[in-house]
Amino acid sequence: MSTFSAFFALAAFAGGHSPVLEERIDLYDPSRGAFLGSEVTIFARDGRRLRQENRDAGGASTLTFLVVHNEDGREERAIYFEGSDPTPWTEQFTYTETPPQQTITYFTEDGEPADRTVVTLSLNGRELAKEYYRPGGDLYGREKVLWRDDGTQEGWDFRYTERSGGASFRYRYVTEGPDWKVRVRSRDGEAERTEVRTRFSPGPQSILRSAVPFARGIVSTDTSETSVSATSDGKTLVFARYSDWGTKSAFLASWTDNQWAVESLTALGAIYNLAIAPDGRSIITASENDGALKRYTFNGATWVYTDNISEEIGATGSYPQITSVGDLIFYDPTGKDGGGLYRAKQTTRGFLKPEPLFIPSVGVAFDGFLDEQGVLFFTWCKTDSCARKEGNGVYRLDPGATKPVLLPAIDYVWGIQPLEALGLVLMTDGDDILATPLDTLSPPSEHPPTD
């Protein structure tokens, strides 16, 4: 393991004790928005850091730390493992009171001292600066920790002393306050990673997974966005922008030349919501005025109106989704079996008459997504006010199950779409297109308890 990798693994959690049992930092590519992996830290109830695990986008462990404390409660030693390598690496933590410093010494496989990091601390234990030394004692890097006047951390800068020019690594917090949620890491002036933090605390507190606006400033902007739908390769997505909820404009974002390019889909006219097929060949729109579901296809130059699906299946609706096999999922408030979610299966001769997927006993269940394993995700609003209230939220209904379960890690959102190509779950809160890692859709039992 490189000394610099160890530095970043530990620096994220250095400082004062935190009253949480688990802290998860999800890492995203700031340009494409793809999920890169997570850093998960487990704490004791008294705030001591016990264990840290770095995971790749698929959930496989790439680095695991175990931390040992001395009788004063200070971190004394760390044992860590890389990937499946059973050979442990070690670090030793020592302290001086005058001046207040912490020294982290890294050891080789043979137990010989290697690189070391000297941390300058304030009188209350706050990190102020760091110096990085090679085994022979040569200084190779300096880091300055930046603090605001209100005592909250603004970020930090790391510079290689062996290089000329600007900062080699820089962290900046996007949100202010001690309980930050988002920060951005840049290398030589270019943003290379967005980090989003979720903290799981003991007691009856929220365990919502923190989400990040997708393609901030390009797809998710100061204008309101909603109704996101993506192709299976994650290179094309459609969404709507609006100032009037009932009349929205359609947009398409495509991943081209390593960046997102957004264009207006004026050929689709005013819409209520829309969805793109997994293969990107067709788009289905819904209208607020007449509830008509209409299909458009791409002819190589523009999107062309093809047919009125509502007339074909004898039903109106909204919140469409096209499955991997071409079936149409939609919400019909006046369906033959009651208001709820319906599926119209695709055949070589067109769509069959719609059949119910889920009809709620109370409230409104809408905006469904049926994945390739037959799991149905949807938003269920059980109260008169569709907002974050008890019982409202995103539900999953597994094949063979008769009762859907609420996913407590997701806020009240809609438009849920798992997107494996980017390792993301896309969704909207009506203002932004949001993203969280795929495991946010795991059954509730797989999330940390709050009691």
KOLDRENPA-411158 format. One record per residue (C-alpha): residue number from 1; residue in one letter; x negated, y, z negated. Coordinates in nm, 2 decimals. Example, Ala and Ser with C-alpha at 12.3 -4.5 7.8 and 13.67 -1.06 7.14 Angstrom:
   k r      X      Y      Z
   1 A  -1.23  -0.45  -0.78
   2 S  -1.37  -0.11  -0.71
REM end
This chain:
   k r      X      Y      Z
   1 M   0.00   0.00   0.00
   2 S  -0.13   0.35   0.09
   3 T  -0.19   0.59  -0.19
   4 F   0.03   0.84  -0.01
   5 S   0.33   0.59   0.00
   6 A   0.29   0.54  -0.38
   7 F   0.28   0.92  -0.43
   8 F   0.62   0.97  -0.26
   9 A   0.77   0.66  -0.43
  10 L   0.69   0.80  -0.77
  11 A   0.71   1.18  -0.72
  12 A   1.08   1.16  -0.64
  13 F   1.15   1.06  -1.00
  14 A   0.89   1.23  -1.20
  15 G   0.99   1.49  -1.46
  16 G   1.26   1.49  -1.73
  17 H   1.48   1.20  -1.83
  18 S   1.81   1.16  -1.65
  19 P   2.13   1.04  -1.82
  20 V   2.21   0.80  -1.54
  21 L   2.19   0.42  -1.51
  22 E   2.13   0.41  -1.14
  23 E   2.01   0.67  -0.89
  24 R   2.03   0.60  -0.51
  25 I   1.87   0.82  -0.25
  26 D   1.99   0.75   0.10
  27 L   1.75   0.85   0.38
  28 Y   1.86   0.97   0.72
  29 D   1.70   1.07   1.05
  30 P   1.79   1.45   1.06
  31 S   1.80   1.45   1.44
  32 R   2.01   1.15   1.54
  33 G   2.17   1.10   1.20
  34 A   2.08   0.73   1.17
  35 F   2.04   0.57   0.83
  36 L   1.68   0.49   0.75
  37 G   1.70   0.31   0.41
  38 S   1.74   0.38   0.04
  39 E   1.54   0.44  -0.27
  40 V   1.71   0.29  -0.57
  41 T   1.60   0.36  -0.93
  42 I   1.74   0.18  -1.24
  43 F   1.72   0.37  -1.58
  44 A   1.77   0.26  -1.94
  45 R   2.04   0.43  -2.13
  46 D   1.79   0.65  -2.30
  47 G   1.68   0.78  -1.96
  48 R   1.36   0.58  -1.92
  49 R   1.28   0.47  -1.56
  50 L   1.27   0.09  -1.55
  51 R   1.27  -0.02  -1.19
  52 Q   1.25   0.13  -0.84
  53 E   1.32  -0.05  -0.52
  54 N   1.28   0.09  -0.17
  55 R   1.50  -0.07   0.10
  56 D   1.50  -0.05   0.47
  57 A   1.82   0.02   0.67
  58 G   1.92  -0.34   0.66
  59 G   1.89  -0.36   0.28
  60 A   1.56  -0.56   0.27
  61 S   1.32  -0.46  -0.01
  62 T   1.00  -0.29   0.12
  63 L   0.87  -0.18  -0.22
  64 T   0.96  -0.27  -0.58
  65 F   0.83  -0.10  -0.89
  66 L   0.85  -0.22  -1.25
  67 V   0.76   0.04  -1.51
  68 V   0.62  -0.03  -1.86
  69 H   0.64   0.23  -2.14
  70 N   0.43   0.29  -2.45
  71 E   0.55   0.32  -2.80
  72 D   0.61   0.70  -2.75
  73 G   0.85   0.63  -2.46
  74 R   0.61   0.76  -2.20
  75 E   0.54   0.56  -1.88
  76 E   0.22   0.37  -1.94
  77 R   0.19   0.13  -1.64
  78 A   0.36   0.04  -1.31
  79 I   0.35  -0.29  -1.13
  80 Y   0.47  -0.29  -0.78
  81 F   0.51  -0.53  -0.49
  82 E   0.53  -0.47  -0.11
  83 G   0.78  -0.67   0.09
  84 S   0.75  -1.04   0.03
  85 D   0.38  -1.02  -0.08
  86 P   0.37  -1.18  -0.42
  87 T   0.04  -1.00  -0.51
  88 P   0.11  -0.72  -0.76
  89 W  -0.05  -0.38  -0.74
  90 T  -0.08  -0.17  -1.05
  91 E  -0.10   0.19  -1.16
  92 Q  -0.20   0.32  -1.50
  93 F  -0.06   0.64  -1.66
  94 T  -0.27   0.84  -1.91
  95 Y  -0.20   1.17  -2.07
  96 T  -0.39   1.46  -2.22
  97 E  -0.24   1.73  -2.44
  98 T  -0.49   2.01  -2.38
  99 P  -0.44   2.10  -2.10
 100 P  -0.11   1.91  -2.06
 101 Q  -0.18   1.66  -1.78
 102 Q  -0.08   1.32  -1.66
 103 T  -0.32   1.10  -1.46
 104 I  -0.21   0.82  -1.24
 105 T  -0.48   0.57  -1.16
 106 Y  -0.43   0.31  -0.88
 107 F  -0.60  -0.02  -0.90
 108 T  -0.72  -0.26  -0.62
 109 E  -0.63  -0.63  -0.61
 110 D  -0.95  -0.70  -0.79
 111 G  -0.85  -0.46  -1.08
 112 E  -1.10  -0.19  -0.98
 113 P  -0.99   0.18  -1.02
 114 A  -0.91   0.33  -0.68
 115 D  -0.73   0.66  -0.59
 116 R  -0.60   0.88  -0.87
 117 T  -0.35   1.16  -0.90
 118 V  -0.38   1.43  -1.17
 119 V  -0.05   1.61  -1.26
 120 T  -0.06   1.95  -1.43
 121 L   0.24   1.98  -1.67
 122 S   0.40   2.27  -1.84
 123 L   0.44   2.27  -2.22
 124 N   0.79   2.12  -2.19
 125 G   0.66   1.84  -1.95
 126 R   0.77   1.99  -1.62
 127 E   0.54   1.92  -1.32
 128 L   0.36   2.22  -1.19
 129 A   0.09   2.09  -0.96
 130 K  -0.09   1.78  -0.85
 131 E  -0.44   1.69  -0.72
 132 Y  -0.52   1.37  -0.53
 133 Y  -0.87   1.21  -0.55
 134 R  -1.03   0.92  -0.36
 135 P  -1.21   0.64  -0.55
 136 G  -1.54   0.83  -0.53
 137 G  -1.39   1.14  -0.68
 138 D  -1.35   1.35  -0.36
 139 L  -1.04   1.57  -0.37
 140 Y  -0.82   1.51  -0.06
 141 G  -0.49   1.67  -0.13
 142 R  -0.31   1.93  -0.34
 143 E   0.06   1.97  -0.42
 144 K   0.24   2.27  -0.56
 145 V   0.57   2.22  -0.73
 146 L   0.81   2.51  -0.67
 147 W   1.07   2.62  -0.93
 148 R   1.35   2.88  -0.92
 149 D   1.39   3.15  -1.19
 150 D   1.69   2.96  -1.33
 151 G   1.47   2.66  -1.41
 152 T   1.59   2.44  -1.12
 153 Q   1.34   2.28  -0.88
 154 E   1.32   2.44  -0.53
 155 G   1.10   2.18  -0.38
 156 W   0.73   2.11  -0.33
 157 D   0.44   2.14  -0.08
 158 F   0.16   1.89  -0.02
 159 R  -0.15   1.99   0.17
 160 Y  -0.45   1.78   0.27
 161 T  -0.76   1.97   0.17
 162 E  -0.95   1.78   0.45
 163 R  -0.73   1.94   0.71
 164 S  -0.68   2.30   0.83
 165 G  -0.35   2.46   0.90
 166 G  -0.01   2.44   0.74
 167 A   0.15   2.21   0.49
 168 S   0.13   1.84   0.56
 169 F   0.45   1.76   0.37
 170 R   0.72   1.98   0.24
 171 Y   1.04   1.91   0.04
 172 R   1.32   2.16   0.02
 173 Y   1.65   2.12  -0.17
 174 V   1.95   2.22   0.04
 175 T   2.19   2.25  -0.25
 176 E   2.10   2.45  -0.56
 177 G   2.14   2.35  -0.92
 178 P   1.98   2.08  -1.14
 179 D   2.20   1.80  -1.01
 180 W   2.09   1.83  -0.64
 181 K   2.25   1.61  -0.38
 182 V   2.06   1.69  -0.06
 183 R   1.70   1.77   0.02
 184 V   1.50   1.78   0.34
 185 R   1.14   1.64   0.39
 186 S   0.93   1.79   0.67
 187 R   0.59   1.69   0.81
 188 D   0.38   1.97   0.96
 189 G   0.68   2.20   0.99
 190 E   0.91   1.95   1.16
 191 A   1.21   1.80   0.96
 192 E   1.17   1.42   0.95
 193 R   1.41   1.31   0.68
 194 T   1.72   1.41   0.51
 195 E   1.77   1.26   0.16
 196 V   2.11   1.23  -0.01
 197 R   2.14   1.14  -0.38
 198 T   2.42   0.95  -0.56
 199 R   2.40   0.91  -0.93
 200 F   2.59   0.63  -1.12
 201 S   2.65   0.72  -1.48
 202 P   2.80   0.52  -1.77
 203 G   3.15   0.58  -1.87
 204 P   3.47   0.66  -1.67
 205 Q   3.30   0.89  -1.42
 206 S   3.32   0.90  -1.04
 207 I   3.10   0.66  -0.85
 208 L   3.16   0.82  -0.51
 209 R   2.87   0.77  -0.27
 210 S   2.74   1.11  -0.16
 211 A   2.80   1.17   0.21
 212 V   2.60   1.39   0.46
 213 P   2.74   1.59   0.75
 214 F   2.66   1.41   1.07
 215 A   2.42   1.60   1.31
 216 R   2.45   1.91   1.09
 217 G   2.48   2.23   1.30
 218 I   2.54   2.03   1.63
 219 V   2.84   1.80   1.56
 220 S   2.93   1.91   1.21
 221 T   2.93   2.29   1.22
 222 D   3.09   2.59   1.05
 223 T   3.39   2.52   1.27
 224 S   3.63   2.24   1.14
 225 E   3.57   1.90   1.30
 226 T   3.78   1.58   1.27
 227 S   3.89   1.26   1.45
 228 V   3.54   1.11   1.51
 229 S   3.51   0.79   1.73
 230 A   3.18   0.64   1.86
 231 T   3.07   0.39   2.12
 232 S   2.92   0.06   1.99
 233 D   2.57   0.17   2.09
 234 G   2.59   0.49   1.89
 235 K   2.49   0.70   2.18
 236 T   2.83   0.87   2.25
 237 L   3.10   0.99   2.02
 238 V   3.41   1.20   2.06
 239 F   3.56   1.43   1.80
 240 A   3.80   1.73   1.78
 241 R   3.75   2.09   1.67
 242 Y   4.02   2.32   1.56
 243 S   4.14   2.63   1.39
 244 D   4.50   2.52   1.41
 245 W   4.55   2.16   1.28
 246 G   4.82   2.08   1.53
 247 T   4.63   2.19   1.83
 248 K   4.28   2.07   1.86
 249 S   4.02   2.06   2.14
 250 A   3.83   1.75   2.24
 251 F   3.45   1.73   2.24
 252 L   3.20   1.47   2.34
 253 A   2.85   1.43   2.19
 254 S   2.58   1.22   2.38
 255 W   2.24   1.12   2.26
 256 T   2.01   1.23   2.55
 257 D   1.64   1.31   2.55
 258 N   1.61   1.24   2.18
 259 Q   1.88   1.50   2.08
 260 W   2.25   1.54   2.06
 261 A   2.42   1.73   2.35
 262 V   2.78   1.84   2.29
 263 E   3.03   1.93   2.57
 264 S   3.39   2.03   2.57
 265 L   3.64   1.78   2.72
 266 T   3.87   2.04   2.87
 267 A   4.02   1.78   3.11
 268 L   4.20   1.62   2.80
 269 G   4.38   1.94   2.71
 270 A   4.51   2.01   2.36
 271 I   4.51   1.70   2.14
 272 Y   4.60   1.59   1.79
 273 N   4.34   1.31   1.77
 274 L   4.15   1.08   2.00
 275 A   3.93   0.77   2.03
 276 I   3.67   0.64   2.27
 277 A   3.64   0.28   2.37
 278 P   3.34   0.08   2.24
 279 D   3.20   0.06   2.60
 280 G   3.25   0.44   2.66
 281 R   3.46   0.39   2.97
 282 S   3.79   0.53   2.84
 283 I   3.94   0.77   2.59
 284 I   4.28   0.76   2.43
 285 T   4.44   1.07   2.30
 286 A   4.74   1.15   2.08
 287 S   4.96   1.45   2.10
 288 E   5.12   1.63   1.81
 289 N   5.42   1.74   2.01
 290 D   5.56   1.42   2.16
 291 G   5.34   1.15   2.00
 292 A   5.24   1.02   2.34
 293 L   4.93   0.80   2.36
 294 K   4.75   0.88   2.69
 295 R   4.44   0.72   2.85
 296 Y   4.17   0.89   3.04
 297 T   3.88   0.72   3.23
 298 F   3.55   0.85   3.34
 299 N   3.50   0.85   3.72
 300 G   3.13   0.93   3.72
 301 A   3.18   1.31   3.72
 302 T   3.47   1.39   3.49
 303 W   3.75   1.24   3.27
 304 V   4.06   1.16   3.47
 305 Y   4.41   1.10   3.33
 306 T   4.51   0.73   3.40
 307 D   4.83   0.64   3.23
 308 N   5.08   0.70   2.94
 309 I   5.03   0.40   2.71
 310 S   5.33   0.50   2.50
 311 E   5.56   0.44   2.80
 312 E   5.40   0.11   2.86
 313 I   5.44  -0.03   2.51
 314 G   5.76   0.15   2.41
 315 A   5.61   0.33   2.11
 316 T   5.47   0.66   2.01
 317 G   5.19   0.72   1.76
 318 S   4.87   0.89   1.66
 319 Y   4.52   0.81   1.52
 320 P   4.43   0.56   1.79
 321 Q   4.14   0.32   1.78
 322 I   4.02   0.08   2.06
 323 T   3.88  -0.25   1.93
 324 S   3.58  -0.44   2.07
 325 V   3.82  -0.66   2.26
 326 G   4.02  -0.37   2.40
 327 D   4.32  -0.39   2.16
 328 L   4.49  -0.06   2.06
 329 I   4.53   0.02   1.69
 330 F   4.75   0.32   1.61
 331 Y   4.97   0.48   1.34
 332 D   5.34   0.48   1.42
 333 P   5.56   0.66   1.17
 334 T   5.88   0.52   1.33
 335 G   5.76   0.17   1.42
 336 K   6.01  -0.12   1.45
 337 D   5.90  -0.27   1.12
 338 G   5.86   0.07   0.94
 339 G   5.60   0.34   0.94
 340 G   5.24   0.21   0.93
 341 L   4.96   0.06   1.13
 342 Y   5.03  -0.14   1.45
 343 R   4.82  -0.33   1.71
 344 A   4.90  -0.36   2.08
 345 K   4.69  -0.65   2.22
 346 Q   4.52  -0.59   2.56
 347 T   4.57  -0.85   2.83
 348 T   4.48  -0.86   3.20
 349 R   4.82  -0.72   3.28
 350 G   4.80  -0.44   3.02
 351 F   4.90  -0.40   2.66
 352 L   5.16  -0.62   2.49
 353 K   5.43  -0.48   2.27
 354 P   5.29  -0.36   1.94
 355 E   5.30  -0.58   1.62
 356 P   5.25  -0.46   1.27
 357 L   4.91  -0.47   1.11
 358 F   4.99  -0.31   0.77
 359 I   5.32  -0.15   0.66
 360 P   5.28   0.02   0.32
 361 S   5.53  -0.03   0.05
 362 V   5.50   0.33  -0.05
 363 G   5.34   0.64   0.10
 364 V   5.16   0.66   0.43
 365 A   4.89   0.42   0.57
 366 F   4.72   0.56   0.88
 367 D   4.40   0.59   1.08
 368 G   4.31   0.22   1.09
 369 F   3.99   0.05   1.21
 370 L   3.98  -0.32   1.29
 371 D   3.62  -0.46   1.30
 372 E   3.50  -0.77   1.49
 373 Q   3.54  -0.99   1.18
 374 G   3.91  -0.89   1.15
 375 V   3.86  -0.66   0.85
 376 L   4.10  -0.37   0.86
 377 F   3.99  -0.03   0.71
 378 F   4.25   0.25   0.67
 379 T   4.34   0.55   0.46
 380 W   4.64   0.51   0.23
 381 C   4.81   0.81   0.09
 382 K   5.04   0.69  -0.19
 383 T   5.14   1.03  -0.33
 384 D   5.33   1.32  -0.18
 385 S   5.00   1.52  -0.16
 386 C   4.74   1.34   0.05
 387 A   4.43   1.43  -0.14
 388 R   4.18   1.28  -0.39
 389 K   4.43   1.14  -0.64
 390 E   4.48   0.81  -0.82
 391 G   4.57   0.54  -0.57
 392 N   4.49   0.75  -0.26
 393 G   4.18   0.67  -0.06
 394 V   4.02   0.43   0.19
 395 Y   4.13   0.06   0.17
 396 R   4.01  -0.26   0.32
 397 L   4.22  -0.56   0.40
 398 D   4.02  -0.88   0.47
 399 P   4.14  -1.16   0.69
 400 G   4.38  -1.39   0.50
 401 A   4.43  -1.14   0.22
 402 T   4.77  -1.01   0.14
 403 K   4.67  -0.71  -0.07
 404 P   4.43  -0.44   0.04
 405 V   4.17  -0.31  -0.21
 406 L   4.07   0.05  -0.27
 407 L   3.70   0.13  -0.19
 408 P   3.60   0.34  -0.49
 409 A   3.27   0.45  -0.34
 410 I   3.44   0.66  -0.07
 411 D   3.62   0.99  -0.13
 412 Y   3.96   1.06   0.02
 413 V   3.87   1.07   0.39
 414 W   4.01   0.92   0.71
 415 G   3.88   0.81   1.05
 416 I   3.66   0.54   0.90
 417 Q   3.43   0.37   1.16
 418 P   3.15   0.13   1.08
 419 L   2.87   0.20   1.33
 420 E   2.60  -0.07   1.31
 421 A   2.38   0.08   1.58
 422 L   2.30   0.37   1.34
 423 G   2.36   0.19   1.02
 424 L   2.63   0.43   0.93
 425 V   3.00   0.47   0.83
 426 L   3.14   0.77   1.01
 427 M   3.44   0.95   0.87
 428 T   3.60   1.30   0.83
 429 D   3.74   1.51   0.55
 430 G   3.90   1.74   0.80
 431 D   3.62   1.99   0.79
 432 D   3.32   1.79   0.88
 433 I   3.21   1.46   1.04
 434 L   3.05   1.28   0.75
 435 A   2.83   0.97   0.72
 436 T   2.72   0.72   0.46
 437 P   2.54   0.39   0.48
 438 L   2.73   0.08   0.59
 439 D   2.72  -0.08   0.25
 440 T   2.96   0.19   0.13
 441 L   3.23  -0.03   0.28
 442 S   3.13  -0.33   0.06
 443 P   3.40  -0.47  -0.17
 444 P   3.43  -0.29  -0.51
 445 S   3.27  -0.57  -0.70
 446 E   2.94  -0.51  -0.52
 447 H   2.91  -0.15  -0.66
 448 P   2.76  -0.06  -1.00
 449 P   3.01  -0.07  -1.29
 450 T   3.10   0.26  -1.46
 451 D   3.17   0.11  -1.80
REM end
